[in-house]
């Protein structure tokens, strides 16, 4: 997705350890025009699969998931990382390790919002090591919901996430695939060809 790649190139920052900082438009400050385009792109890609719900993890996956949900006309459910007084029982849960935060969180979704009648699209902001999506897949399995696809805003193709997820057999669609972040230069993958 060219618009997203332009935002990454012009507004993203490469930090030590192959970390891509995109807090000016995705995971701190949100660019609603960009997120609307992201939502439309996901909706166009997955529109004919009978999706009944979109599932993501708080917090950075919420904006792209909501805009996709708006386009598809379906509810968005987000897995919570912290328990609250209103979310204590009847939960699907999984543990997810975050590379950027260097911590493990137990994610939870109320059993009221997912069940075996659902056909779900998983959406996340980043795919690097694949742990967040694997956690969401575990939640979906507990709910006996059918996963029809995985949508990723930004994929770090040089990390193991995609290869782990490809083993699950679910269709994966990433809007921007990064081949490398070496020497603070962002290189993208397009159609199997790496480009700057």
N, CA and C of each residue as an Amber inpcrd file, in Angstrom:
protein
   588
   0.8510000  -1.1700000   0.0000000   0.0000000   0.0000000   0.0000000
   0.8980000   1.2330000   0.0000000   0.9070000   1.9270000  -1.0960000
   1.8350000   3.0510000  -1.3060000   1.6890000   4.1530000  -0.2620000
   0.4480000   4.5260000   0.0690000   0.2280000   5.6020000   1.0370000
   0.8500000   5.2500000   2.3830000   0.6820000   4.0330000   2.8230000
   1.2680000   3.5920000   4.0860000   2.7910000   3.5870000   4.0050000
   3.3340000   3.0860000   2.9070000   4.7870000   3.0790000   2.7480000
   5.3570000   4.4930000   2.7860000   4.6610000   5.4440000   2.1820000
   5.1130000   6.8450000   2.2260000   5.1300000   7.3640000   3.6560000
   4.1050000   7.0520000   4.4190000   4.0810000   7.4680000   5.8250000
   5.2430000   6.8480000   6.5990000   5.5060000   5.5760000   6.3560000
   6.6090000   4.9040000   7.0530000   7.9340000   5.5640000   6.6910000
   8.1530000   5.8090000   5.3980000   9.4130000   6.4090000   4.9610000
   9.5820000   7.8360000   5.4640000   8.5040000   8.6190000   5.4230000
   8.6090000  10.0370000   5.7560000   8.4430000  10.3420000   7.2410000
   7.7390000   9.4830000   7.9490000   7.4410000   9.7940000   9.3500000
   7.9040000   8.7280000  10.3320000   8.3780000   7.6020000   9.8290000
   8.8810000   6.5440000  10.7010000  10.3300000   6.7900000  11.0670000
  10.7480000   6.2150000  12.1890000  12.1250000   6.3390000  12.6600000
  12.6350000   4.9500000  12.9990000  13.8450000   4.6480000  12.5460000
  14.4730000   3.3710000  12.8660000  15.3010000   3.5450000  14.1350000
  15.0180000   2.7130000  15.1220000  15.7410000   2.7420000  16.3970000
  16.6560000   1.5290000  16.4840000  17.6510000   1.5650000  17.3780000
  18.5290000   0.3990000  17.5370000  17.7250000  -0.8610000  17.8400000
  18.2420000  -1.9930000  17.3610000  17.5860000  -3.2770000  17.5970000
  16.4910000  -3.5840000  16.5940000  16.5280000  -2.9380000  15.4110000
  15.5300000  -3.1590000  14.3570000  14.1140000  -2.8060000  14.7860000
  14.0010000  -1.7550000  15.5960000  12.7040000  -1.2620000  16.0330000
  12.2890000  -0.1170000  15.1150000  11.0720000  -0.1850000  14.6140000
  10.5210000   0.8720000  13.7710000   9.5110000   1.6590000  14.5870000
   9.7970000   2.9420000  14.7650000   8.9230000   3.8170000  15.5460000
   7.9790000   4.5370000  14.5810000   6.6790000   4.2860000  14.7590000
   5.6580000   4.9050000  13.9050000   4.5830000   5.5620000  14.7700000
   5.0370000   6.1450000  15.8650000   4.0860000   6.7170000  16.8190000
   3.4490000   8.0170000  16.3490000   3.9440000   8.5920000  15.2540000
   3.3440000   9.8410000  14.7600000   2.0820000   9.6060000  13.9370000
   1.8020000   8.3220000  13.5920000   0.5980000   8.0620000  12.7960000
  -0.1290000   6.7640000  13.1240000   0.4650000   5.8680000  13.9250000
  -0.1770000   4.5700000  14.1470000  -0.3380000   4.1840000  15.6110000
   0.7450000   4.2140000  16.3710000   0.6150000   3.6420000  17.7050000
   0.8390000   4.6070000  18.8740000   0.6280000   5.8580000  18.6430000
   0.4970000   6.8360000  19.7330000  -0.4490000   7.9330000  19.2630000
   0.0060000   8.6710000  18.2670000  -0.8950000   9.5820000  17.5500000
  -1.4210000   8.8220000  16.3370000  -2.7180000   8.9350000  16.0840000
  -3.3230000   8.1920000  14.9790000  -3.7070000   9.1510000  13.8640000
  -3.3050000   8.8180000  12.6500000  -3.6890000   9.5850000  11.4700000
  -4.9910000   8.9740000  10.9420000  -6.1350000   9.6200000  11.1840000
  -7.4100000   9.0100000  10.8050000  -7.5980000   8.8570000   9.2990000
  -7.0180000   9.7400000   8.5100000  -7.1380000   9.6180000   7.0500000
  -6.3930000   8.3750000   6.5810000  -5.1990000   8.1780000   7.1130000
  -4.4370000   6.9780000   6.7700000  -5.1590000   5.7240000   7.2630000
  -5.6780000   5.7590000   8.5020000  -6.3590000   4.5840000   9.0420000
  -7.6310000   4.2600000   8.2600000  -8.2990000   5.2750000   7.7460000
  -9.4700000   5.0310000   6.9040000  -9.0550000   4.2950000   5.6340000
  -7.9400000   4.7150000   5.0300000  -7.4330000   4.0400000   3.8290000
  -7.0000000   2.6090000   4.1520000  -6.3830000   2.4170000   5.3020000
  -5.9730000   1.0810000   5.7480000  -7.2050000   0.1970000   5.9170000
  -8.2420000   0.7250000   6.5630000  -9.4800000  -0.0320000   6.7560000
 -10.1150000  -0.4310000   5.4410000 -10.1310000   0.4890000   4.4790000
 -10.6930000   0.1810000   3.1540000  -9.8930000  -0.9060000   2.4540000
  -8.5790000  -0.8380000   2.5830000  -7.7230000  -1.8400000   1.9360000
  -7.9810000  -3.2370000   2.5180000  -8.0640000  -3.3300000   3.8430000
  -8.3790000  -4.6230000   4.4650000  -9.7730000  -5.1030000   4.0440000
 -10.7360000  -4.2000000   4.0290000 -12.1060000  -4.5630000   3.6450000
 -12.1530000  -5.0730000   2.2100000 -11.4560000  -4.3930000   1.3000000
 -11.4180000  -4.8360000  -0.1030000 -10.8080000  -6.2270000  -0.2320000
  -9.7720000  -6.4800000   0.5390000  -9.0670000  -7.7570000   0.4470000
  -9.9070000  -8.9230000   0.9830000 -10.6450000  -8.6800000   2.0860000
 -11.3250000  -9.7660000   2.7880000 -12.8490000  -9.7210000   2.6800000
 -13.4010000  -8.8690000   1.8130000 -14.8390000  -8.5920000   1.8160000
 -15.7460000  -9.7760000   1.4890000 -15.2980000 -10.7490000   0.7700000
 -16.1750000 -11.8410000   0.3430000 -16.0430000 -13.1110000   1.1770000
 -15.5910000 -12.9810000   2.4180000 -15.3420000 -14.1570000   3.2420000
 -16.3850000 -14.3730000   4.3330000 -17.4420000 -13.5690000   4.3430000
 -18.5000000 -13.7550000   5.3290000 -18.1140000 -13.3780000   6.7390000
 -17.2140000 -12.4330000   6.8910000 -16.7170000 -12.0210000   8.2080000
 -17.8650000 -11.5060000   9.0630000 -17.9110000 -11.9940000  10.3130000
 -18.9160000 -11.5110000  11.2670000 -18.2990000 -10.6070000  12.3310000
 -16.9890000 -10.7550000  12.5640000 -16.3030000  -9.9200000  13.5610000
 -14.8410000  -9.7520000  13.1900000 -14.2770000  -8.6300000  13.6340000
 -12.8420000  -8.4020000  13.5420000 -12.2990000  -8.4640000  14.9610000
 -11.1640000  -9.1340000  15.1250000 -10.5450000  -9.2700000  16.4410000
  -9.1250000  -8.7280000  16.3790000  -8.7470000  -7.9490000  17.3990000
  -7.4220000  -7.3620000  17.4990000  -6.9930000  -7.3480000  18.9540000
  -5.8170000  -6.7760000  19.2130000  -5.3060000  -6.6120000  20.5860000
  -5.1840000  -5.1270000  20.8640000  -5.5220000  -4.7400000  22.1100000
  -5.3070000  -3.3370000  22.4570000  -3.8030000  -3.0620000  22.4930000
  -3.3460000  -1.9130000  22.1810000  -4.1610000  -0.7920000  21.7960000
  -3.9290000  -0.3960000  20.3350000  -2.7430000  -0.6740000  19.8180000
  -2.4060000  -0.1630000  18.4780000  -3.1470000  -0.8520000  17.3410000
  -3.7230000  -1.9980000  17.5860000  -4.5050000  -2.6550000  16.5490000
  -5.9200000  -2.1250000  16.4320000  -6.3590000  -1.3490000  17.4280000
  -7.7590000  -0.9270000  17.4600000  -8.1150000   0.0000000  16.3010000
  -7.3050000   1.0160000  16.0290000  -7.6520000   1.9840000  14.9700000
  -7.8080000   1.3080000  13.6020000  -6.8240000   0.5250000  13.1230000
  -7.0320000  -0.1140000  11.8200000  -8.2000000  -1.0930000  11.8350000
  -8.3980000  -1.7820000  12.9510000  -9.5040000  -2.7380000  13.0400000
 -10.8560000  -2.0350000  12.9930000 -10.9800000  -0.9040000  13.6830000
 -12.2510000  -0.1690000  13.6870000 -12.5890000   0.3510000  12.2980000
 -11.6080000   0.8880000  11.5960000 -11.8900000   1.3900000  10.2440000
 -12.2330000   0.2490000   9.2900000 -11.5940000  -0.9100000   9.4570000
 -11.9690000  -2.0790000   8.6430000 -13.3730000  -2.5460000   9.0130000
 -13.6810000  -2.5390000  10.2930000 -15.0240000  -2.9240000  10.7470000
 -16.0930000  -2.0050000  10.2060000 -15.7800000  -0.7160000  10.1500000
 -16.7160000   0.2550000   9.5940000 -16.9860000  -0.0440000   8.1220000
 -15.9360000  -0.3360000   7.3800000 -16.0740000  -0.6560000   5.9580000
 -16.8560000  -1.9490000   5.7370000 -16.6120000  -2.9500000   6.5840000
 -17.2610000  -4.2490000   6.4250000 -18.6140000  -4.3230000   7.1250000
 -18.8930000  -3.3440000   7.9800000 -20.1590000  -3.3310000   8.7040000
 -20.2570000  -4.4130000   9.7630000 -19.1250000  -4.6940000  10.4360000
 -19.1090000  -5.7260000  11.4780000 -18.4910000  -5.1690000  12.7590000
 -18.8370000  -5.7670000  13.9100000 -18.2500000  -5.3280000  15.1770000
 -16.7620000  -5.6520000  15.2650000 -16.0770000  -4.8960000  16.1150000
 -14.6650000  -5.1220000  16.4000000 -14.5300000  -5.4990000  17.8730000
 -13.8400000  -6.5970000  18.1210000 -13.5750000  -7.0510000  19.4820000
 -12.0820000  -6.9290000  19.7140000 -11.6910000  -6.2950000  20.8190000
 -10.2590000  -6.2530000  21.0890000  -9.9320000  -6.9980000  22.3690000
  -8.8580000  -7.7720000  22.2880000  -8.3680000  -8.4970000  23.4590000
  -7.7170000  -7.4850000  24.3870000  -8.1060000  -7.5600000  25.6430000
  -7.5400000  -6.6550000  26.6490000  -6.2640000  -7.2510000  27.2240000
  -5.3120000  -6.3690000  27.5090000  -4.0610000  -6.8030000  28.1280000
  -4.1320000  -6.7280000  29.6470000  -4.9820000  -5.8950000  30.1490000
  -5.1240000  -5.7400000  31.6010000  -6.5410000  -6.1080000  31.9990000
  -6.6640000  -6.7860000  33.0980000  -7.9970000  -7.1220000  33.5910000
  -8.6060000  -5.8980000  34.2600000  -9.9220000  -5.8400000  34.2470000
 -10.6280000  -4.7480000  34.9020000 -11.7110000  -5.3360000  35.7990000
 -12.3540000  -4.4770000  36.5470000 -13.4310000  -4.9330000  37.4310000
 -14.5950000  -5.5290000  36.6510000 -14.7450000  -5.1160000  35.3970000
 -15.8650000  -5.6010000  34.5830000 -15.4910000  -6.7940000  33.7120000
 -14.2270000  -7.1990000  33.7390000 -13.7710000  -8.3030000  32.8930000
 -12.9650000  -9.2760000  33.7520000 -13.6700000 -10.1510000  34.4690000
 -12.9860000 -11.0340000  35.4100000 -13.2820000 -12.5120000  35.2200000
 -14.3790000 -12.8470000  34.5460000 -14.7260000 -14.2610000  34.3890000
 -15.3680000 -14.5000000  33.0320000 -15.5430000 -15.7690000  32.7010000
 -16.0570000 -16.1600000  31.3870000 -15.2040000 -15.5700000  30.2690000
 -13.9090000 -15.8620000  30.3410000 -12.9470000 -15.2790000  29.4130000
 -12.2190000 -16.3460000  28.6110000 -11.8870000 -15.9790000  27.3830000
 -10.8880000 -16.7130000  26.6200000  -9.5850000 -15.9760000  26.9070000
  -8.4940000 -16.7030000  27.1820000  -7.2310000 -16.0490000  27.5190000
  -6.0590000 -16.7130000  26.8050000  -5.0120000 -15.9280000  26.6530000
  -3.7660000 -16.4260000  26.0930000  -2.6410000 -15.5230000  26.5900000
  -1.4230000 -16.0200000  26.5760000  -0.2590000 -15.2150000  26.9590000
   0.4860000 -14.7860000  25.7130000   0.8720000 -13.5050000  25.6900000
   1.5470000 -12.9310000  24.5200000   2.7930000 -12.1730000  24.9730000
   3.9360000 -12.5070000  24.3710000   5.1810000 -11.7970000  24.6750000
   5.3550000 -10.6460000  23.6970000   5.6370000  -9.4550000  24.2140000
   5.8870000  -8.2770000  23.3890000   7.3850000  -8.0020000  23.3320000
   7.9490000  -8.0510000  22.1200000   9.3760000  -7.7900000  21.9290000
   9.7050000  -6.3400000  22.2590000   8.8760000  -5.3990000  21.7880000
   9.1920000  -3.9840000  21.9980000   9.0320000  -3.5550000  23.4560000
   8.1290000  -4.2050000  24.1770000   7.9310000  -3.8540000  25.5910000
   8.6860000  -4.7960000  26.5240000   9.2360000  -5.8860000  25.9600000
   9.9950000  -6.8570000  26.7410000   9.1880000  -7.3860000  27.9370000
   7.9010000  -7.7280000  27.6760000   7.0590000  -8.2550000  28.7360000
   6.0210000  -9.2040000  28.1590000   5.5010000 -10.0570000  29.0240000
   4.4370000 -10.9700000  28.6480000   3.1370000 -10.4880000  29.2600000
   2.0920000 -10.4410000  28.4430000   0.7650000 -10.0470000  28.9080000
  -0.2060000 -11.1950000  28.6860000  -1.1040000 -11.3670000  29.6420000
  -2.2240000 -12.2650000  29.4280000  -3.3190000 -11.4550000  28.7590000
  -3.7440000 -11.8860000  27.5790000  -4.8190000 -11.1880000  26.8790000
  -6.1310000 -11.9090000  27.1480000  -7.2130000 -11.1440000  27.1660000
  -8.5250000 -11.7070000  27.4900000  -9.6000000 -11.1510000  26.5850000
 -10.5360000 -12.0340000  26.2100000 -11.7370000 -11.6410000  25.4690000
 -12.9190000 -12.2990000  26.1720000 -13.9540000 -11.5220000  26.3860000
 -15.1570000 -12.0690000  27.0210000 -15.8150000 -13.1130000  26.1210000
 -16.2720000 -14.1800000  26.7290000 -16.9730000 -15.2250000  25.9770000
 -18.3020000 -14.7180000  25.4160000 -18.7500000 -13.5640000  25.8790000
 -19.9860000 -12.9720000  25.3600000 -19.8400000 -12.4790000  23.9270000
 -18.5930000 -12.2480000  23.4930000 -18.3900000 -11.5860000  22.2050000
 -17.8340000 -12.4660000  21.0990000 -17.4700000 -13.6970000  21.4000000
 -16.9620000 -14.6180000  20.3730000 -17.5040000 -16.0100000  20.6310000
 -17.9230000 -16.6750000  19.5480000 -18.3400000 -18.0730000  19.6930000
 -18.1880000 -18.8010000  18.3670000 -18.6220000 -20.0410000  18.3330000
 -18.4060000 -20.8900000  17.1560000 -19.1940000 -20.4580000  15.9320000
 -20.1220000 -19.5290000  16.0780000 -20.8490000 -19.0300000  14.9090000
 -20.0800000 -17.9270000  14.1740000 -19.0010000 -17.4450000  14.7770000
 -18.2710000 -16.3050000  14.2020000 -17.2300000 -16.7120000  13.1650000
 -17.1640000 -15.8960000  12.1120000 -16.0910000 -15.9620000  11.1170000
 -15.2940000 -14.6730000  11.3160000 -14.0530000 -14.8180000  11.7700000
 -13.3180000 -13.6260000  12.1880000 -12.0910000 -13.3240000  11.3360000
 -11.8420000 -12.0270000  11.2470000 -10.6340000 -11.4960000  10.6380000
  -9.7830000 -10.9550000  11.7770000  -8.5420000 -11.4160000  11.8700000
  -7.6110000 -10.8940000  12.8630000  -6.8310000  -9.7410000  12.2420000
  -6.7180000  -8.6400000  12.9580000  -5.9420000  -7.4900000  12.4800000
  -4.9770000  -7.0730000  13.5790000  -3.7220000  -6.7960000  13.1980000
  -2.7480000  -6.2660000  14.1470000  -1.9000000  -5.2010000  13.4680000
  -1.3090000  -4.3400000  14.2840000  -0.5130000  -3.2470000  13.7380000
   0.8140000  -3.7310000  13.1680000   1.5020000  -4.6380000  13.8940000
   2.8140000  -5.1210000  13.4620000   2.8490000  -6.6440000  13.4480000
   3.6190000  -7.1760000  12.5250000   3.9900000  -8.5840000  12.5410000
   5.5080000  -8.6220000  12.5400000   6.0730000  -9.1000000  13.6440000
   7.5170000  -9.2400000  13.7490000   7.8340000 -10.6870000  14.1320000
   7.5950000 -11.0170000  15.3940000   7.8370000 -12.3800000  15.8670000
   6.5850000 -13.2400000  15.8600000   5.4380000 -12.6310000  15.5940000
   4.1980000 -13.3820000  15.4230000   3.4610000 -13.7360000  16.7040000
   3.9610000 -13.3190000  17.8370000   3.3760000 -13.7430000  19.1090000
   1.9690000 -13.1960000  19.3420000   1.7250000 -11.9510000  18.9660000
   0.3970000 -11.3590000  19.1750000  -0.6590000 -12.1160000  18.3740000
  -0.3790000 -12.3790000  17.1170000  -1.3540000 -13.0800000  16.2860000
  -1.5260000 -14.5280000  16.7530000  -0.4420000 -15.1690000  17.1680000
  -0.5710000 -16.5300000  17.6920000  -1.4600000 -16.5370000  18.9370000
  -1.3420000 -15.5090000  19.7650000  -2.2110000 -15.3930000  20.9330000
  -3.6660000 -15.2260000  20.5370000  -3.9150000 -14.3950000  19.5160000
  -5.2870000 -14.2070000  19.0260000  -5.8270000 -15.5000000  18.4080000
  -4.9770000 -16.2470000  17.7180000  -5.4070000 -17.5280000  17.1570000
  -5.7940000 -18.5110000  18.2580000  -5.0640000 -18.4630000  19.3690000
  -5.4070000 -19.3320000  20.4950000  -6.7680000 -18.9500000  21.0820000
  -7.0300000 -17.6420000  21.1820000  -8.3330000 -17.1740000  21.6610000
  -9.4390000 -17.6470000  20.7230000  -9.2150000 -17.5020000  19.4130000
 -10.2060000 -17.9300000  18.4250000 -10.4670000 -19.4300000  18.5240000
  -9.4070000 -20.1980000  18.7450000  -9.5560000 -21.6520000  18.8830000
 -10.3840000 -22.0010000  20.1230000 -10.1360000 -21.3050000  21.2190000
 -10.9200000 -21.5450000  22.4340000 -12.4020000 -21.2490000  22.1930000
 -12.6700000 -20.2020000  21.3880000 -14.0520000 -19.8130000  21.0900000
 -14.6790000 -20.7040000  20.0190000 -13.8630000 -21.5450000  19.3710000
 -14.2860000 -22.3680000  18.2410000 -14.7740000 -21.5080000  17.0790000
 -14.2460000 -20.2660000  17.0150000 -14.5780000 -19.3670000  15.9050000
 -13.7040000 -19.7160000  14.6990000 -14.2140000 -19.4290000  13.5220000
 -13.4650000 -19.6940000  12.2840000 -12.6700000 -18.4540000  11.8920000
 -11.3640000 -18.5940000  11.8280000 -10.5020000 -17.5020000  11.3700000
 -10.4470000 -17.5720000   9.8470000 -10.8200000 -16.4780000   9.1740000
 -10.8330000 -16.4800000   7.7130000  -9.6590000 -15.6990000   7.1190000
  -8.9300000 -14.9690000   7.9500000  -7.7840000 -14.2370000   7.4390000
  -7.0880000 -13.4500000   8.5350000  -5.8600000 -13.0330000   8.1960000
  -5.0390000 -12.2290000   9.1030000  -4.5870000 -10.9970000   8.3390000
  -4.8990000  -9.8170000   8.8640000  -4.4860000  -8.5650000   8.2540000
  -3.4530000  -7.8710000   9.1290000  -2.3360000  -7.4940000   8.5280000
  -1.2420000  -6.8430000   9.2470000  -0.9840000  -5.4820000   8.5980000
  -0.8570000  -4.4530000   9.4130000  -0.5570000  -3.1310000   8.8640000
   0.8940000  -3.0890000   8.3940000   1.8450000  -3.3920000   9.2840000
   3.2720000  -3.3480000   8.9320000   3.9200000  -4.6670000   9.3170000
   4.5440000  -5.3030000   8.3590000   5.2460000  -6.5670000   8.6050000
   6.7430000  -6.3610000   8.4900000   7.4870000  -6.8580000   9.4630000
   8.9430000  -6.9180000   9.3790000   9.2830000  -8.2890000   8.8030000
   9.4320000  -8.3530000   7.5000000   9.6040000  -9.6370000   6.8130000
  10.9170000 -10.3220000   7.1350000  11.8600000  -9.5830000   7.7050000
  13.1540000 -10.1640000   8.0510000  13.1200000 -10.8790000   9.4030000
  11.9820000 -10.8460000  10.0870000  11.8380000 -11.5640000  11.3440000
  10.9580000 -12.7920000  11.1280000  10.8260000 -13.6350000  12.1290000
  10.2380000 -14.9590000  11.9680000   8.7150000 -15.0140000  11.9370000
   8.0350000 -13.9120000  12.1870000   6.5880000 -13.9230000  12.3360000
   5.8270000 -14.5410000  11.1750000   6.1380000 -14.1010000   9.9620000
   5.4090000 -14.6220000   8.7990000   5.6010000 -16.1250000   8.6630000
   6.8210000 -16.6050000   8.8010000   7.0410000 -18.0500000   8.6270000
   6.2870000 -18.8470000   9.6930000   6.2020000 -18.3230000  10.9230000
   5.4150000 -18.9960000  11.9600000   3.9350000 -19.0310000  11.5920000
   3.4140000 -17.9040000  11.1190000   1.9900000 -17.8220000  10.7950000
   1.6380000 -18.6030000   9.5350000   2.5520000 -18.6630000   8.5690000
   2.2730000 -19.4330000   7.3510000   2.0290000 -20.9080000   7.6740000
   2.6460000 -21.3960000   8.7490000   2.4500000 -22.7950000   9.1570000
   1.0250000 -23.0580000   9.6160000   0.2980000 -21.9950000  10.0100000
  -1.0870000 -22.1750000  10.4530000  -2.0410000 -22.3810000   9.2860000
  -1.6230000 -21.9520000   8.0870000  -2.4570000 -22.1250000   6.9040000
  -3.4510000 -21.0060000   6.6460000  -3.5200000 -20.0170000   7.5310000
  -4.4620000 -18.9100000   7.3170000  -3.8930000 -17.9060000   6.3260000
  -4.7510000 -17.2860000   5.4980000  -4.2660000 -16.2570000   4.5850000
  -3.7830000 -15.0330000   5.3660000  -2.5940000 -14.5380000   5.0030000
  -1.9920000 -13.3710000   5.6530000  -1.8350000 -12.2720000   4.6100000
  -2.3160000 -11.0840000   4.9520000  -2.1860000  -9.9500000   4.0370000
  -1.5850000  -8.7830000   4.8030000  -0.3700000  -8.3930000   4.4150000
   0.3170000  -7.2680000   5.0360000   0.3120000  -6.0840000   4.0800000
  -0.0470000  -4.9160000   4.6090000  -0.1430000  -3.7210000   3.7720000
   1.2190000  -3.1440000   3.4160000   2.1810000  -3.2590000   4.3280000
   3.5570000  -2.8230000   4.0500000   4.4820000  -3.8960000   4.6000000
   5.3550000  -4.4060000   3.7310000   6.3070000  -5.4380000   4.1420000
   7.7110000  -4.8580000   4.0860000   8.3760000  -4.8660000   5.2340000
   9.7090000  -4.2880000   5.3350000  10.7420000  -5.3990000   5.2210000
  11.6600000  -5.2270000   4.2800000  12.7100000  -6.2220000   4.0600000
  13.8510000  -6.0570000   5.0410000  14.1910000  -4.8010000   5.3800000
  15.2670000  -4.5570000   6.3470000  15.1870000  -3.1300000   6.8680000
  15.8460000  -2.9500000   8.0070000  15.9580000  -1.6240000   8.6270000
  17.4230000  -1.3050000   8.8840000  18.3050000  -1.8420000   8.0520000
  19.7490000  -1.6830000   8.2530000  20.1960000  -0.2570000   7.9600000
  21.1700000   0.1920000   8.7550000  21.7540000   1.5280000   8.5870000
  20.6890000   2.6260000   8.5720000  19.6540000   2.4240000   9.3680000
  18.5500000   3.3850000   9.4980000  17.8090000   3.6320000   8.1790000
  17.9850000   2.7350000   7.2270000  17.2770000   2.8390000   5.9530000
  16.1830000   1.7730000   5.9120000  14.9790000   2.2180000   5.5430000
  13.8320000   1.3160000   5.4730000  13.7280000   0.7800000   4.0510000
  13.8190000  -0.5350000   3.9120000  13.6930000  -1.1750000   2.6070000
  12.4410000  -2.0280000   2.6180000  11.6360000  -1.8920000   1.5660000
  10.3570000  -2.6120000   1.4770000  10.4500000  -3.7970000   0.5360000
   9.5640000  -4.7610000   0.7420000   9.3950000  -5.9040000  -0.1450000
   8.1630000  -5.6310000  -0.9850000   8.2630000  -5.8160000  -2.2850000
   7.0940000  -5.6760000  -3.1520000   7.1490000  -6.7740000  -4.1960000
   6.1570000  -7.6420000  -4.1720000   6.0970000  -8.7130000  -5.1540000
   7.3360000  -9.5830000  -5.1530000   7.9370000  -9.7710000  -3.9670000
   9.1320000 -10.5960000  -3.8680000  10.4070000  -9.8310000  -4.1530000
  10.3250000  -8.5640000  -4.5560000  11.5060000  -7.7590000  -4.8720000
  11.6940000  -6.7250000  -3.7650000  12.9000000  -6.6350000  -3.2420000
  13.1950000  -5.6560000  -2.1970000  13.5120000  -4.3150000  -2.8550000
  12.9430000  -3.2460000  -2.3060000  13.2240000  -1.9150000  -2.8380000
  13.2860000  -0.8990000  -1.7120000  13.9540000   0.2080000  -1.9880000
  14.0580000   1.2970000  -0.9980000  12.9890000   2.3380000  -1.2380000
